[in-house]
Amino acid sequence: MRTLRIAPFLLGVLFLFTYCQKDVLEPAAADALLELKDHHEGDPCVVVQKLWAGAGQNDITKGTEVGYVTAEIIGEEVHVTYTMLPGYTFTELHLWLGRDKYAVPKNAAPGQFPYKKTFDGEKEYTFIVPIPGGPGDFIYIAAHGVVQLMEKVDYVLPDYAKVNWEYYRGYPVADPPQFTDSYFHVDLSYAGILNGQYLGWCLDYRTLLKWDMNPYKAHVYSSYHLPASWDHLIKDNMPKINWILNYVYVGKWDLTLKEIQAVIWHLATGVSLETLKGYTHLGITDFDQVKAEKLLEKATTYGWNFVPKCGQYLGVVLFKEGQQMKIIPFPIPCKPGKQETMWAWGEYTFQKLGIAQKWGWVFRLNLAACLADD
């Protein structure tokens, strides 16, 4: 069993940038399930399961992954946390725990579950409940909720934007840096839906900063629809760069802006990380190459076919001839859609347990193994 502990990286997952889009850029936490599972691998006191909506007949290929549930034994309690992916919120939660998986209330009626709460659209909540009594090595859990689905709002990017930018080392070049959360701070105006402040990154290291070109008028492009004539950029790597914009930020995996910027340059242009080490004028030569290579590996593994959806971030490219090309994370606008039932996936379906004919699952925590691990 465990005493209460705080995982610092989880706080980083939940709270991202303080300077960004519009007011405050929402955390890019959609990748937190992967990170949690990696972090807790081999820990018998923690189980992480995906939340699925609309998975009729327990067929997740028909459903939508909307979040995840983390169940952890801490002391004499079980902490069960619901966390939603970007673009989703919950309006109701219902939770059952027991030592007998067949003791789930009849018909798995969520209204009969002992722990419940209603919300006005929340993204995370934790139930803290005592370890249920009874014989057996396992704690069985049925985690239900009602998810508010979101729908994409039609929008059109402007053709141009007025770009006002700041370099992280300031001008003249300053030490210590002026800020450490991105390579650029970018303020857009005369840009319609894009108006606002953003964290920015450079796409092409081969064009030098033009200090006297600020502000300037830039062409605006979706990173997924770049001009065909731009053969100096590797367009096939734009999904990986968008994955980074969504799932990576300064502080995650102990990354600094320098590792993130180096990987973006590598993906966008093909320049090697070793080569970037020798370009002192870029201001990142002391980046940690091992950390950069690990980030590149993750972006290649998980981002090769990434396409942002409602509630996530689209990489928007700002281009003017003779000025460093910038990319910013634009949050794809959404509107509330329909509400659906969601259940946390588990080893047992209600149908196989003979509890109900509807879809849904029960998962388990290994109490005996957790006690032995104390």
C-alpha positions in Angstrom: 0.0 0.0 0.0 1.0 3.6 -0.5 1.1 6.8 1.3 -0.1 9.9 -0.7 2.4 11.0 -3.3 2.4 13.7 -6.0 3.8 12.9 -9.4 5.2 16.3 -10.6 5.0 15.4 -14.3 1.3 14.9 -14.0 0.9 18.5 -12.9 2.8 19.4 -16.1 0.4 17.4 -18.1 -2.6 19.3 -16.6 -1.2 22.8 -16.7 0.7 23.8 -19.8 1.4 27.3 -21.0 0.9 30.6 -19.2 1.5 32.7 -22.4 -0.3 31.5 -25.4 -3.3 31.5 -27.6 -6.1 34.0 -26.9 -6.2 33.9 -23.1 -4.4 30.8 -21.9 -3.7 27.8 -24.1 -5.4 24.7 -22.8 -3.1 21.7 -21.8 -2.3 19.3 -24.6 -3.0 16.3 -22.4 -4.3 13.8 -24.9 -1.1 11.9 -24.7 -1.3 11.6 -20.9 -2.7 8.0 -21.0 0.5 6.8 -22.8 2.6 8.7 -20.3 0.7 7.4 -17.3 0.9 3.8 -18.4 4.7 4.2 -19.0 5.1 5.8 -15.6 3.1 3.1 -13.7 4.2 0.1 -15.7 4.8 -2.8 -13.2 3.1 -0.9 -10.4 0.4 -3.3 -8.9 -1.2 -0.4 -7.0 -2.3 1.5 -10.2 -4.5 0.6 -13.1 -5.2 3.0 -16.1 -8.1 2.3 -18.4 -9.5 4.1 -21.5 -12.9 5.7 -21.4 -15.1 4.8 -24.4 -18.3 6.4 -25.6 -20.8 4.8 -28.0 -19.0 1.3 -28.0 -22.2 -0.7 -28.5 -21.9 -4.5 -28.0 -18.5 -3.7 -26.4 -17.0 -3.1 -29.8 -14.5 -0.3 -29.3 -14.1 0.0 -33.1 -17.6 1.5 -33.1 -16.8 3.8 -30.2 -14.9 7.0 -29.5 -12.0 7.2 -27.0 -12.9 10.2 -24.9 -10.6 10.0 -21.8 -9.2 7.6 -19.3 -9.6 6.4 -15.7 -6.8 6.0 -13.2 -7.4 3.9 -10.1 -4.8 3.8 -7.4 -4.6 2.3 -4.0 -3.2 4.9 -1.5 -3.2 4.0 2.1 -6.6 2.7 3.1 -8.3 4.4 0.1 -8.8 4.0 -3.6 -8.4 7.1 -5.7 -10.4 6.9 -9.0 -9.7 9.8 -11.3 -11.6 10.5 -14.5 -9.6 12.6 -17.0 -11.0 13.7 -20.4 -9.1 14.1 -23.6 -9.2 17.6 -25.3 -12.5 18.4 -26.8 -14.6 16.4 -24.2 -16.1 17.1 -20.9 -18.4 15.1 -18.5 -21.7 16.0 -17.0 -22.3 13.0 -14.8 -20.1 10.4 -13.2 -21.1 7.1 -11.5 -18.7 4.7 -9.7 -19.0 1.3 -8.2 -16.3 -0.7 -6.4 -16.5 -4.1 -4.7 -14.6 -7.3 -4.0 -17.1 -9.5 -5.9 -17.4 -8.7 -9.6 -20.9 -10.3 -9.7 -22.1 -7.8 -7.1 -22.5 -4.9 -9.6 -26.0 -3.5 -9.2 -28.7 -5.2 -11.3 -28.7 -4.2 -14.9 -25.5 -2.2 -14.2 -27.8 0.8 -13.5 -25.5 3.7 -12.9 -28.1 5.4 -10.7 -27.7 2.5 -8.2 -23.9 3.0 -8.0 -22.9 4.3 -4.5 -20.6 7.1 -5.7 -22.0 9.7 -8.1 -21.8 13.4 -9.0 -23.2 15.8 -11.6 -21.2 18.6 -13.2 -21.6 21.5 -15.5 -19.0 20.3 -18.0 -15.7 19.3 -16.3 -12.5 17.6 -17.5 -11.2 15.9 -14.4 -12.5 14.6 -11.1 -11.3 12.2 -8.4 -13.4 10.0 -6.2 -11.6 9.1 -3.0 -13.3 6.1 -1.4 -12.4 3.5 1.3 -11.1 0.1 0.1 -14.2 -2.1 -0.1 -14.3 -5.0 2.4 -14.8 -8.6 1.7 -12.7 -11.7 0.7 -10.7 -12.0 -2.5 -7.4 -10.6 -3.9 -9.0 -8.0 -6.2 -11.0 -4.8 -6.1 -13.4 -4.6 -9.0 -14.5 -1.3 -10.5 -17.2 -0.1 -12.9 -16.7 3.5 -14.0 -19.5 5.2 -15.8 -20.1 8.7 -17.0 -22.0 10.9 -19.4 -19.7 12.7 -21.9 -20.4 15.9 -23.7 -19.2 15.4 -27.2 -17.9 18.3 -29.2 -18.3 19.1 -32.8 -15.9 21.0 -35.1 -17.0 24.5 -36.0 -16.4 25.5 -39.6 -13.8 28.1 -39.9 -11.5 29.7 -42.6 -8.0 30.7 -42.0 -7.1 34.2 -43.2 -4.8 34.7 -46.1 -2.6 37.2 -44.2 -1.8 38.3 -40.7 0.1 41.1 -39.0 2.9 39.4 -37.1 4.6 40.9 -34.1 7.3 38.6 -32.6 9.8 38.3 -29.8 12.9 36.0 -29.9 13.5 34.1 -26.6 16.9 35.6 -26.2 15.7 39.1 -26.9 17.3 41.9 -28.9 20.1 42.5 -28.6 20.7 38.9 -27.7 20.3 38.6 -23.9 21.7 36.2 -21.3 19.7 35.0 -19.4 16.9 34.5 -21.9 13.9 36.7 -21.9 11.5 33.7 -21.7 12.0 29.9 -21.8 8.7 28.5 -23.0 9.2 28.6 -26.7 11.5 29.9 -29.4 9.2 32.9 -30.2 6.4 34.7 -28.7 4.0 35.7 -31.5 1.2 38.3 -31.4 -1.2 38.2 -34.4 -3.6 41.0 -35.5 -5.6 41.8 -38.5 -6.0 38.0 -38.8 -9.7 37.4 -37.9 -10.0 34.1 -36.1 -6.2 33.9 -35.5 -6.0 37.2 -33.6 -4.2 36.6 -30.3 -0.9 35.6 -28.6 0.9 32.4 -29.3 3.9 30.4 -28.4 5.9 30.1 -31.7 8.5 27.9 -33.2 10.8 28.3 -36.2 10.3 25.9 -39.2 13.4 26.7 -41.4 16.7 27.4 -39.7 18.3 28.5 -43.0 16.7 31.9 -43.0 18.2 34.3 -40.4 16.2 36.5 -38.1 15.5 39.9 -39.5 15.4 42.2 -36.4 14.3 45.2 -38.5 11.3 43.2 -40.0 9.0 43.5 -37.0 6.1 43.7 -37.2 5.4 42.4 -40.7 2.6 41.1 -42.9 2.8 37.3 -43.4 1.0 34.8 -45.6 -1.0 32.2 -43.5 -1.1 28.5 -44.3 -2.3 25.3 -42.7 0.7 23.1 -42.1 -1.3 20.3 -43.8 -1.8 22.4 -47.0 1.5 24.0 -47.8 2.3 25.4 -51.3 3.3 22.7 -53.7 6.4 24.7 -54.6 7.8 24.5 -51.1 10.1 21.6 -51.7 12.6 22.9 -49.1 10.3 21.6 -46.4 9.5 17.9 -45.7 5.7 18.0 -45.9 5.4 14.4 -44.9 6.7 15.3 -41.5 4.1 17.9 -40.7 1.9 15.4 -38.8 4.9 14.7 -36.5 5.4 18.4 -35.9 1.7 18.8 -35.2 1.9 16.0 -32.7 4.7 17.9 -30.9 2.6 21.0 -30.9 -0.2 19.1 -29.2 1.6 16.8 -26.9 5.0 18.3 -26.0 5.9 21.4 -24.0 8.8 22.8 -22.1 9.3 20.8 -18.9 7.7 17.6 -20.2 10.3 14.8 -20.1 12.7 17.5 -18.8 12.8 19.1 -22.2 13.8 22.7 -22.8 12.8 24.8 -25.7 16.1 23.9 -27.3 15.5 20.2 -27.7 11.9 20.9 -29.0 13.2 23.5 -31.5 16.0 21.2 -32.7 13.6 18.3 -33.4 11.2 20.6 -35.2 14.0 21.8 -37.4 15.1 18.3 -38.1 11.6 17.2 -39.0 10.9 20.2 -41.2 14.2 20.4 -43.1 16.0 17.1 -42.6 19.1 18.8 -41.0 20.7 16.4 -38.6 20.8 17.1 -34.9 24.6 16.8 -35.0 24.8 19.6 -37.6 22.5 21.9 -35.5 25.0 21.5 -32.7 27.5 23.5 -34.8 25.3 26.4 -35.7 26.0 28.8 -32.8 24.0 31.6 -34.3 20.7 29.6 -33.8 21.1 29.9 -30.0 20.4 26.3 -29.2 23.8 24.6 -29.6 23.8 23.4 -25.9 20.6 21.3 -26.4 20.7 17.8 -24.9 21.0 15.5 -27.9 20.0 12.4 -26.1 16.7 14.0 -25.0 16.2 15.4 -28.5 16.6 11.9 -30.0 14.1 10.5 -27.5 11.6 13.2 -28.5 12.2 12.5 -32.2 11.6 8.8 -31.5 8.3 9.5 -29.8 7.2 11.9 -32.5 8.1 9.3 -35.2 6.3 6.5 -33.4 3.1 8.3 -32.3 2.9 11.2 -34.7 3.5 9.8 -38.2 -0.2 10.0 -39.2 -1.4 12.5 -36.6 -4.3 14.8 -37.7 -5.6 17.2 -35.0 -9.3 17.2 -34.3 -11.7 19.4 -32.6 -10.2 20.7 -29.3 -6.6 20.0 -30.4 -4.1 22.3 -32.1 -3.4 22.9 -35.8 0.0 24.0 -36.8 -0.4 27.3 -38.7 2.5 28.5 -40.7 3.4 32.2 -41.0 5.6 33.1 -44.1 7.2 36.2 -45.4 10.1 36.1 -47.9 13.3 36.8 -46.1 12.0 36.3 -42.6 12.3 33.1 -40.4 9.2 31.0 -41.1 7.2 30.5 -37.9 4.6 27.9 -36.8 2.0 28.4 -34.1 -0.5 26.1 -32.4 -4.1 27.2 -33.3 -6.9 25.6 -31.3 -9.4 24.1 -33.6 -12.8 25.7 -32.6 -15.6 23.4 -31.3 -19.2 23.6 -30.2 -21.2 21.3 -27.9 -22.6 18.2 -29.6 -24.6 15.3 -28.3 -24.2 13.6 -25.0 -23.3 9.9 -24.8 -22.8 7.2 -22.2 -19.1 6.3 -21.5 -17.6 3.4 -19.6 -14.0 2.5 -18.6 -12.8 -0.5 -20.5 -12.2 -3.7 -18.4 -11.5 -7.4 -18.4 -15.1 -8.3 -17.9 -18.2 -7.3 -19.8 -21.6 -6.9 -18.1 -23.0 -9.4 -20.6 -20.4 -12.1 -19.8 -21.0 -11.6 -16.1 -24.7 -12.0 -16.6 -25.4 -8.6 -15.0 -26.9 -6.8 -18.0 -27.5 -7.1 -21.7 -26.1 -3.6 -22.4 -22.5 -2.8 -23.2 -20.0 -1.8 -20.5 -17.1 -3.3 -18.5 -15.7 -4.0 -15.1 -11.9 -3.8 -14.5 -9.9 -4.8 -11.5 -7.1 -3.7 -9.2 -4.8 -6.3 -7.6 -5.1 -5.5 -3.9 -3.1 -8.6 -2.8 -0.2 -7.7 -5.1 -0.3 -4.1 -4.0 -0.2 -5.1 -0.3 2.7 -7.4 -1.0 4.6 -4.6 -2.8 4.3 -2.4 0.3 
